[in-house]
Amino acid sequence: MRILRFELRKLVQAPMFWIFIALSIAFNAFYINANLMMQHRRHFNTLSREVAISGEYTDPEIGNIFEYYRGEIFAENIINAMELTGIAEWLMRAKYERLDLVAAEFAEQNVSYYIYAGGEWGRDTVDLHLFLFRDIMRMVFAQVIIFAALALLYLLGHERQNKTESVVYHTKVGRKIMRHKYAAGLLFGAVGFAMITGGTLATFFSLWDFSGFWRANVSSGNHYIVDFVSGTRPFITWQSFTVAEFLTATLILGFFLTMVFTGIAGVIGLLFRNTYLAASIFGLSLFTTFFLFVLFQNIGASTLFIIFIFSPVMLWFGSFQWFTDMGNMGIVPWHETWTIVFNLVLLAISTAIAGRRFSRKDMV
């Protein structure tokens, strides 16, 4: 514990990390206030308070859209657009067959009747949900990922930057300090996650009144996904989520996604002792992954495209569709959850290999 506290103190005493947190929250607050969605705030808040006061959280006039849901339509659109064949085609069809069962359950439970923002043809619902879960949360996750990755890389390269490697890592006992550096980096990353997400959401909800919509089902009949590949489709989650539950689940998965990216940075930091080089390689690897994803999608390389949708970069990019079918960015039910599990397992193996290599490496 003493070594862990010592490593944590290095991070706590580094002003750049606190400046990063402050600037992130300040920028997010500015973005929230400057966004065009603010023009609809008064109407949205009025409706939310009316729903909260009346206690009427549903409206049958919305219609039960899940009675007419047919997943094979969207599966066919994706298969044709992506030119999927073989196992990929089978998995995509199986995913939407499974979603048909969920839609049938939602139809029986009248999930579609829940009032969630509303607006003509549900436009307010779609715009507000995208504003919070795509624009804001995706930006916040990017910030905390960078913060946590840099914190761990800073610790892993601290001895090299201060030219004390030969002293600290001279023995096997000294090299075991890496375990404490990892723990300290992950813990500090969790602190950054809590502060940046907490500060940003506090700003958002101080302006947007969700009192009447926390109990609303996120799969309201007013809510749909605009997708040029699969076609516009209802926002159906794999299980029933209220708006409050959906936000909580998103934050939990976002935290684990942050830990995955931090672990990737850690593996790179173990392999490359120069902090600046490791940070550059980390950033380049993320950019390259995104570039290849777009390239394989555009040239119709469906097999390679499917492989890349299991990358954490693409999971971050599609975060606003988590817990839904995710269109062409998901191949199995609960794609985002299985992707996190897969990456955590792969990361554990990679970290063990990199750690073993580091323990045997000549530090002179």
C-alpha positions, 0 to 999 in steps of 0.5 A, a space after each residue: 500500500 505504501 508504494 501504491 500511495 507513493 505512485 498515486 502521489 506522483 499523479 496527484 502532484 502533477 498539475 497538468 492532470 488537474 488542469 486537464 480535468 478543469 479544461 474538459 469540464 469548462 469546455 463541455 459546459 461551453 459546448 452544452 450552452 452553445 449548442 443549438 439544442 438550447 433553443 428547445 430547452 424551455 419547451 422540453 423542460 415545460 413538458 417534463 415538469 407537466 409529466 412529473 406533476 401529472 404522474 402520467 408517464 404514458 400516452 396511448 396516442 403515441 401508438 404501439 409501434 412494436 406491433 408492426 416491427 419486422 427485423 428481417 427488413 433491417 437485416 436484409 438492408 444491412 446484408 445487401 449494403 455490406 455484401 455480407 455472406 457466410 457466417 456474417 450473414 447468418 449472424 446478422 439475420 439471427 440478431 434481428 430474429 432475436 430482436 423480433 422477440 424483444 419487440 413482441 415483448 415490448 408490444 405486450 408491455 405497451 412500452 411504446 406509450 411512454 412519453 420521452 421528450 415528444 415533439 412532432 414525429 418524435 423529433 425532439 426525442 431523437 435530437 435530445 437523446 443524440 445530444 446527450 448520448 452521442 455528442 456529449 457522452 462520446 466527447 466525455 468518454 474521449 476526454 476520460 480515455 485520454 486522461 486515464 491513458 496519459 496518467 498511466 503512461 506518465 507513471 510507466 515512463 517516470 523513471 526513464 524521464 528522471 533517469 532513475 531506471 537503472 536504480 529502480 529496476 535493477 532487481 526483480 523486486 524493483 521491477 514489481 513496482 509496475 504492478 503498483 503503477 498499474 493500480 495507481 494509474 487505473 485508480 487515478 483514471 477512475 477519479 478522472 472519469 468520475 470528475 469529468 463525467 460528474 461535472 459535465 452531467 451536473 452542468 447538463 442536468 442543471 439546464 435540462 429538467 428530466 424530472 418527467 422523463 427519468 421513468 420513461 422507457 428509452 424505447 418510447 414510440 417517439 424514439 427512433 434511429 436514423 441510419 442510412 445503411 439499415 434504414 430508419 428503425 425504432 430504438 429497441 434495447 435488448 431489455 427494457 430500460 428507463 432513461 435513468 437506467 439507460 444512462 446508468 448502464 451507459 456510464 458503467 460500460 463507458 467506465 469499463 471502456 475507459 479501463 480497456 483503453 487505459 490498459 492498451 496504453 499500459 501495454 504500449 508503455 511496457 513495450 516502449 519506455 519513452 513516455 512521449 513515444 508511447 503516447 504517440 504510438 497509442 494515439 496513432 494506433 487509435 487513428 489507424 484503427 478508425 481509418 481502416 474501419 472506414 476504409 474497409 466499409 467503403 471498399 466493401 471488405 465485409 470480413 475485415 469490417 466485421 473484425 474491426 467492429 469488435 475494436 474498442 475504437 469502434 465501440 466508442 464511436 457507436 456508443 450512442 447506440 449501445 444496448 440496441 441492435 447497433 445496425 451494421 456496427 453490431 453483429 450479435 445481440 448485446 454486441 457492446 457488452 461482448 466486445 468489452 468482455 472480449 477486449 478485457 480478456 485480450 488485454 489481460 493476455 497482452 498485459 501478461 506477455 508485455 509484463 513478462 517481457 519487461 521483467 526480462 528486459 535489460 534496463 542498462 
